[in-house]
Structures are given as structure tokens and as C-alpha cells.
Amino acid sequence: MRIIALMNQKGGVGKTTTTVNLGAALAEAGKRVCLIDLDPQAHLTINYGVDPSPDLISLYDVLVDGRGFLEAVRKVDDNIALVPGSIDLAAAEIELVSVIGRETILKEKLESAQHDFDYILLDCPPSLGLLTINALAFATEVMIPMQAHFLALQGVAKLLETVQLVGRRMNPRLKVSGIVLTMFDAQTKLTMEVVNELQSFIESANGQPLPWAGARIFKSRIRRNIKLAESPSFGQTIIQYEPTSNGAADYRALAREVIEMTEPAAAPATAPAAAPVAPVAQVAPVAPVSPVKPPTVSAVSAPVAPTASVAPVVAKPLAPVPTAGATASAKPQAADPARATVTPARAPIAPTKKVETSVNPALDPAKLAAARVATPPAPAPAPAKPPAPAQKPAAPAPSQKTANAEAAA
């Protein structure tokens, strides 16, 4: 059984959120987990949907009224049990001031109870008072959730001094297992500077008798995720509220790291060994084949008489056919001496005789010009007469009937 106290005297660094969701991730991995709420604000109790009413048996009744530890245990989910807190825890320090051994009351109560939890996670208040001392006196490990800021880095130094003091006087087995970086933002320069300071501080303690010698900065960084802030209002863990979110993935990875600190990762399943192969029968070696000797030539054959060489036949191009538009300037084709034929010479053409033409004397140009001068010009034409006025049409001749009538009158 591992008893882990999640503590940091600085508030608002994610102690309760880490306790709730780390416990849920461990339970999802099959571990039996008990969560104890030592914070008077009872945020761990509220996150699981339990109302911290006065009628509820809480951790205050166990520490002050002497109730048994198992009486206050409530099962809230598969593999998860809860010891609720209440506002009454704020008065427990004053009421226990006169009790001898008040720093180890929680340790005595839990050791006397019969339980089978694999992990007990203690959610400590943001202070180094009596409730935190009770958690350190009972725990075997301390896990420090912190934000990668300068002030949180200063608070870790004071916290480690308290752990060293408790380990020296009350709980020699107490050690710091690691630091969880919450609300992590890798894009800021300050974040990486704080991480480097923490790493160098832890490495400087290696080999010394200090509770944080051998501590680690967990590789699983809890990134900023709004789902982590929404889940408490529904009374659910991030595993229940949004199992595929970045917050759920980060806390699952953190749970695996926590488990692997004491339980090495299971080796991957190997395939069953194959049946041995039967040995192959040895084949007798094949006799080497004797090399084939090349045939020997006993006598040189008579030389072959050379054949008469045949003159190569060269294809002659056809002469182009002359066209009507061919000009006289075209170059003549070269005559083929092989195909040249003798043509008889043509008889020369006799020159044509010049034909003399006679000119009509009447058409002699000189005579025509003289005649054109001697002829007087033709008289100008008379002006045209005006057209005669149009005559009135004649009266029609009287008809026979009209003439008879006139005669009768």
C-alpha cells in the first residue's frame, strides 16, 4: 500500500484537482483507492457530489470525537472510497492543542483499521498546520503539485524544509516522490526557466541524505484545460465528465507514471515459440562434371575461292516531267551516261521571208491631216423651236337622235 500526501502551502496550484483526478485514473487502472479530505473547505468532498452536512460522519469526527476510521469511509465509485471533510476541521487544531500526540492521531486511526486499499491519497490544506503534520506523519510519500511560477518555486523550498523536519523526528520513511507541474504552458519562457531551476535543484541533492534525493519532475504535465474547471460543478471527475479531453489524457499518463514507480511496466506479450523445424536430410554431393575439351583441328581446310564481285545496282532517279509553267531558267537535268541515246540531228529551219505590206494612199496620215485643215467647220445647229401650244379637243359630233330633235323644233 502506498500513502501519498499531496501538499503545497501555496493555494490555487491544483492540489484538490490532482487528488480527485489522479485517484479516478488509478481506479480506472484497476487500483483500489481511498481519498481523505483534510481541507476545511471540503472541496474534494464536493467534487465527488457529497454534501458536507453536519449529519455526515467526517474526518473531524475521527480526529476529535474518537470515531472509527471505517465509520467515515463512503464508497463513491468503483474502486474509490472517500473520507469526507467539513468546515469543522478548521477548529480541530484548537481543540487538539492540549492532546498529547496530536500529530499522530490520523496515523494511529488508520493503522488500527482493517482495509485493503492499494493507494491512499491525502488532500492537504494550503498551510503547514496540525492537519498537514498529521498527513506527513502518516504518509510514505509526498507529491507536490505546483504551478511553474516564481512564487511557487520559492514556496517549494519552505515545504521541503518541513518535510525534512517531520522525517527526522516522526516519520523516517517519508520521502518526496516527485513534483507535478499543473496549469502547464510550454510556450512561455518563464515556465521553462522554472522547470530548469527545479531540475538543477533536485539533481544537486542526489547522493545526499535528504528526503527529496531521488525525486523526479513527472514527465506528465497537466495542461490548462477548461474541462478540468467545469467537472466539479457537475460532481464528476474529468474521467467521467470528458474522458477524451486533454485533462483526462494528462491524468491518465500521470497515473501510469505513479504506478510504474513501484510496478515496472509489463513486458509486451511475446508470440508463442514456433515448433522446431525437422532437420533436412543431407543430400549426397553431386560428382563434379568433367570439363568438355574443345575440339582440335587436325588440318587447315583449303581456302575458299573468292566469288566474283557483283556490281551493285544503283537505282537511278526518274527525270522530272516538264510542266507548262516551267521557265527557261530551270537547270537541265544531268544526263545519265548509262542511258544516253544517239538521236539524229534535226534539219535547220529556213528563215521566213519578210512580207511587204502596202498602204492605201487614201489613208495616208499626211493627206488626212491636210484634208482636216481644208474642210470648213460645220455650221452650228439652229436653236430648237418652242413646242406648239396644245389644241383644245374638238366637240363631239351630235348623235342622230339629237339632230332629229333639233330639226323637229
C-alpha positions in Angstrom: 0.0 0.0 0.0 1.2 3.5 -0.9 0.2 6.5 1.1 0.7 9.7 -0.8 0.2 13.2 0.6 -0.5 15.9 -2.0 0.6 19.1 -0.3 1.7 22.7 -1.1 1.3 25.6 1.3 0.6 27.8 -1.6 -3.1 27.8 -2.6 -4.6 27.6 -6.1 -1.9 25.3 -7.5 -4.2 22.3 -8.2 -3.8 20.1 -5.2 -7.5 19.1 -5.0 -7.9 18.8 -8.7 -4.9 16.5 -8.8 -6.1 14.4 -5.9 -9.6 13.9 -7.4 -8.5 13.0 -11.0 -5.3 11.1 -10.1 -7.5 8.9 -7.8 -10.0 8.4 -10.6 -7.3 7.5 -13.1 -5.8 5.0 -10.7 -9.2 3.4 -10.1 -9.7 3.2 -13.8 -6.4 1.3 -14.0 -7.9 -1.3 -11.5 -6.4 0.0 -8.3 -8.4 0.4 -5.0 -8.1 4.0 -3.9 -9.1 5.8 -0.7 -9.3 9.6 -0.8 -9.0 11.6 2.5 -10.1 15.2 2.6 -8.1 17.2 5.2 -9.0 20.6 3.9 -11.7 22.5 5.9 -13.0 23.8 2.6 -14.1 20.3 1.7 -13.6 20.8 -2.0 -12.6 17.2 -2.5 -15.8 16.1 -0.9 -17.9 18.4 -3.0 -16.1 17.4 -6.2 -17.5 13.9 -5.7 -21.0 15.2 -5.2 -21.1 14.6 -1.5 -22.7 17.4 0.6 -20.6 18.1 3.7 -23.5 18.5 6.1 -23.2 18.4 9.9 -25.0 15.0 10.0 -22.3 13.4 7.8 -19.6 11.5 9.7 -16.4 13.3 8.5 -12.7 13.3 9.3 -13.4 15.8 12.1 -15.4 13.1 14.0 -12.5 10.7 13.5 -9.8 13.1 14.9 -11.7 14.8 17.6 -14.7 12.6 18.7 -12.8 9.4 18.5 -15.0 7.7 15.8 -13.5 4.8 13.9 -11.9 5.3 10.5 -14.1 2.9 8.7 -17.2 4.6 10.0 -16.3 7.7 8.0 -15.4 5.8 4.7 -18.0 6.2 1.9 -17.9 4.4 -1.4 -18.4 7.0 -4.2 -17.5 5.0 -7.3 -16.0 1.7 -8.4 -12.7 1.2 -6.6 -12.9 4.6 -5.0 -13.7 5.4 -1.3 -13.9 8.8 0.3 -13.4 10.1 3.8 -15.2 13.5 3.6 -14.0 16.7 5.2 -16.0 19.5 6.7 -15.7 23.1 7.9 -15.4 21.8 11.4 -11.8 20.8 10.6 -10.8 24.5 11.0 -11.4 24.2 14.7 -9.7 20.8 15.1 -6.3 22.4 15.6 -7.6 24.5 18.6 -9.5 21.6 20.1 -6.5 19.2 19.9 -3.9 21.7 21.2 -3.8 20.0 24.6 -3.9 16.4 23.3 -0.7 14.5 23.7 0.5 13.0 20.5 -2.0 15.1 18.4 0.4 15.0 15.5 0.0 11.2 15.0 -3.8 10.8 15.7 -4.6 10.1 12.0 -1.7 7.6 11.7 -3.0 5.6 14.7 -6.6 5.6 13.5 -5.7 4.3 10.0 -3.2 1.7 11.2 -5.8 0.2 13.5 -8.4 -0.1 10.7 -8.7 -3.2 8.5 -8.8 -2.2 4.9 -7.4 -3.4 1.5 -6.6 -0.2 -0.3 -3.8 -0.1 -2.8 -3.4 3.7 -2.6 -4.4 6.3 0.0 -4.3 9.9 -1.3 -4.3 12.7 1.3 -5.6 16.1 0.1 -3.8 18.6 2.5 -4.9 22.1 3.3 -2.8 25.1 2.0 -0.9 25.5 5.3 1.7 23.8 7.4 -0.6 23.4 10.5 -1.6 20.4 12.5 -3.7 18.8 9.8 -0.7 18.9 7.4 1.6 17.5 10.1 -0.8 14.6 10.7 -0.8 13.8 7.0 3.0 13.9 6.8 3.3 11.7 9.9 1.2 9.0 8.2 2.3 9.2 4.6 5.1 7.4 2.9 5.5 9.8 0.0 4.9 13.4 -0.7 3.8 14.6 -4.1 4.0 18.4 -4.7 1.6 19.9 -7.3 2.9 23.3 -8.3 2.5 25.9 -11.0 5.6 26.8 -12.9 5.8 30.4 -11.4 8.5 32.2 -9.4 6.4 32.4 -6.2 5.5 28.8 -6.3 9.2 27.9 -6.7 10.0 29.9 -3.5 7.3 28.1 -1.6 8.7 24.7 -2.5 11.9 25.4 -0.6 10.0 26.0 2.6 7.9 23.0 2.0 10.9 20.7 1.7 12.3 22.0 5.0 9.1 21.0 6.7 9.2 17.5 5.1 12.8 17.1 6.3 11.9 18.1 9.8 9.0 15.7 10.0 11.1 12.9 8.5 13.8 13.5 11.1 11.5 13.5 14.2 8.3 11.5 13.4 8.4 9.6 10.1 11.8 8.4 8.9 10.3 6.7 5.9 8.9 9.9 4.5 10.3 11.0 1.1 9.4 13.3 -1.8 8.4 11.2 -4.8 8.1 14.0 -7.3 6.7 17.3 -8.4 3.6 17.6 -10.7 3.5 20.7 -12.9 -0.1 21.9 -13.2 -1.6 24.5 -15.5 1.4 24.0 -17.7 2.1 26.3 -20.6 5.2 25.2 -22.5 5.1 28.3 -24.8 6.2 30.8 -22.1 9.9 31.4 -21.3 9.2 31.7 -17.6 7.8 28.2 -17.4 10.9 26.6 -18.9 13.2 28.6 -16.6 11.3 27.4 -13.6 11.5 23.8 -14.8 15.2 24.1 -15.3 15.7 25.6 -11.8 13.7 22.7 -10.3 15.7 20.1 -12.2 19.0 21.5 -11.2 17.9 21.7 -7.5 16.8 18.1 -7.5 19.9 16.9 -9.2 22.1 18.7 -6.7 20.5 16.6 -3.9 21.4 13.2 -5.5 23.6 11.1 -3.2 22.8 13.1 -0.1 20.6 12.1 3.0 17.7 14.3 2.0 14.0 13.4 1.6 14.0 14.8 -1.9 17.1 12.9 -3.1 15.9 10.8 -6.0 12.7 12.8 -6.5 11.6 13.5 -10.1 9.7 16.0 -12.1 6.9 14.0 -13.6 7.0 13.9 -17.4 3.2 14.1 -17.5 2.4 17.8 -17.4 -1.1 18.9 -16.6 -2.0 21.3 -19.3 -4.6 24.1 -19.0 -8.0 22.7 -19.8 -11.4 24.3 -19.2 -12.9 20.9 -18.7 -11.0 20.4 -15.5 -12.6 23.6 -14.2 -16.1 22.5 -15.4 -16.2 19.0 -14.0 -16.5 19.9 -10.2 -19.8 21.8 -10.9 -21.3 18.5 -12.1 -19.9 16.5 -9.2 -17.8 14.4 -11.5 -14.2 13.6 -12.2 -12.6 14.5 -15.5 -12.6 10.8 -16.4 -16.4 10.8 -16.1 -17.1 14.3 -17.4 -15.0 14.4 -20.5 -12.9 11.2 -20.9 -11.4 12.3 -24.3 -10.2 15.7 -23.1 -6.6 16.8 -22.7 -7.1 16.8 -18.9 -8.2 13.2 -18.8 -5.3 12.2 -21.0 -2.8 14.0 -18.8 -4.0 12.5 -15.6 -4.1 9.0 -17.1 -0.5 9.5 -18.1 0.4 10.7 -14.6 -1.4 7.6 -13.1 0.8 5.4 -15.3 3.9 7.1 -14.1 2.9 6.7 -10.5 2.1 3.0 -10.9 5.4 2.4 -12.7 7.4 3.8 -9.8 6.8 0.6 -7.9 5.4 -1.7 -10.5 7.5 -2.0 -13.6 5.7 -1.9 -16.9 4.5 -5.2 -18.1 6.6 -6.6 -20.9 4.8 -6.9 -24.2 3.3 -10.3 -24.8 5.5 -12.4 -27.0 4.3 -14.7 -29.7 4.4 -18.4 -28.8 7.5 -20.2 -29.9 7.2 -22.0 -33.2 7.6 -25.7 -33.3 11.1 -26.8 -34.2 11.7 -27.5 -37.8 12.6 -31.0 -38.6 16.2 -31.3 -39.9 16.5 -31.6 -43.6 18.1 -34.8 -44.8 21.6 -34.4 -46.0 21.9 -34.6 -49.8 24.8 -36.5 -51.2 27.2 -34.3 -53.1 26.9 -34.5 -56.8 30.0 -35.7 -58.7 31.7 -32.8 -60.5 31.2 -32.8 -64.2 34.4 -33.2 -66.2 35.1 -30.2 -68.3 34.5 -30.6 -72.1 37.6 -30.3 -74.1 37.5 -28.1 -77.2 37.8 -30.0 -80.5 41.3 -29.9 -82.0 41.7 -29.0 -85.6 44.0 -31.5 -87.3 44.3 -29.9 -90.7 43.7 -26.5 -92.1 41.0 -26.5 -94.6 41.7 -25.2 -98.1 40.9 -21.6 -98.6 37.6 -20.8 -100.2 37.9 -19.3 -103.6 36.7 -15.7 -103.7 33.4 -15.2 -105.5 33.2 -12.8 -108.4 32.1 -9.5 -107.1 28.8 -8.3 -108.4 28.5 -4.7 -109.4 26.0 -3.0 -107.2 22.8 -1.9 -108.9 22.2 1.7 -108.3 18.6 2.9 -108.7 18.5 5.9 -110.9 16.1 8.7 -110.2 13.4 9.4 -112.8 13.7 12.6 -114.8 11.1 15.1 -113.8 8.3 15.7 -116.2 8.4 19.2 -117.6 5.4 21.4 -117.0 3.8 24.2 -118.9 4.8 26.7 -116.3 8.5 25.7 -116.3 10.7 28.6 -117.0 13.7 28.6 -119.3 15.9 29.4 -116.4 15.4 25.9 -114.9 18.6 24.0 -114.7 18.7 21.0 -117.1 19.0 17.6 -115.5 22.3 15.9 -115.7 22.4 13.4 -118.5 22.9 9.8 -117.5 25.8 8.4 -119.5 24.5 4.9 -119.0 21.1 5.8 -120.5 22.3 8.3 -123.2 21.0 7.5 -126.7 22.1 8.9 -130.0 19.3 11.0 -131.8 19.6 12.2 -135.3 20.2 15.9 -135.8 17.3 18.0 -136.9 17.4 19.9 -140.2 17.8 23.7 -139.6 14.7 25.8 -140.0 14.7 28.1 -143.0 14.3 31.8 -142.2 10.9 33.3 -143.0 10.7 35.9 -145.7 9.7 39.4 -144.9 6.2 40.2 -146.3 5.9 43.7 -147.6 2.5 45.4 -146.9 1.1 48.2 -149.0 -0.7 51.2 -147.5 -3.9 52.7 -149.0 -3.0 56.1 -150.3 -6.2 57.5 -149.1 -5.3 56.5 -145.6 -2.0 58.3 -145.7 -1.7 60.3 -142.5 -0.3 63.4 -144.2 -3.2 63.6 -146.6 -5.7 63.0 -143.8 -4.3 65.9 -141.8 -4.4 68.3 -144.8 -7.9 67.3 -145.6 -8.9 68.0 -142.0 -7.5 71.6 -142.2 -9.1 72.4 -145.6 -12.6 71.4 -144.6 -14.6 74.3 -143.1 -16.3 73.8 -139.8 -19.9 72.7 -139.9 -22.5 75.4 -139.1 -23.9 75.5 -135.6 -27.2 73.8 -135.2 -30.3 76.1 -135.2 -32.0 76.6 -131.8 -34.9 74.4 -131.2 -38.4 75.8 -131.6 -40.6 76.1 -128.7 -43.3 73.5 -128.6 -46.7 74.5 -130.1 -49.5 75.1 -127.7 -51.8 72.3 -127.1 -55.0 72.4 -129.1 -58.4 72.2 -127.5 -60.1 68.9 -128.1 -62.9 69.1 -130.7 -66.5 69.0 -129.5 -68.1 65.6 -130.1 -70.4 65.3 -133.0 -74.2 65.3 -132.2 -75.9 62.0 -132.3 -78.7 61.1 -134.7 -81.3 61.5 -132.1 -80.1 64.9 -131.2 -80.2 66.0 -134.8 -83.8 64.8 -135.3 -84.9 66.6 -132.2 -83.3 69.8 -133.3 -85.0 69.5 -136.7 -88.3 68.9 -135.2 -88.1 72.0 -133.1 
